[in-house]
């Protein structure tokens, strides 16, 4: 089984900011799974055919995907292509599906038993999208993350 030893990134949902975590005077590497989830969801994956980009709009994506060991393997999430849409039930389903796709590598690399994203309209806020991530670790324990505030801050500034 692969092991994550990357630098940990923490998410402060109140301030809507991410930061490198320091533990006992050194950079924390204990919460690398959460860092991997955040990087996977909030890095721009290359747009696909039918994603509705404007003529000449940059399809983004990570240059390293060009050299992936597995053909078609890519990093990031396509959430950015729908950042300006009105939130409907269909849009929420698309966010859940593409978010789960962006986390699939965690399961493929046996860093998690499952990794899923739930997305639904937050009717308490105008045009808001609620996004929750559930990771089941190899030992069966779970990690739950609410990334709604982070998404809203990226979309609305």
Secondary structure, DSSP 8 states (H G I E B T S, - for coil): -----S--EEEETTTTEEEE-EETTEE--TTHHHHHHHHHHHSB----TTS---TT------GGGGG-SSTT---SBSGGGGTTS---HHHHHHHHHHHHHHHHHHHHTTS-SEEEEEEEEETTSTTEEEEEEEEE-TTS-EEEEE-HHHHHHHHH-
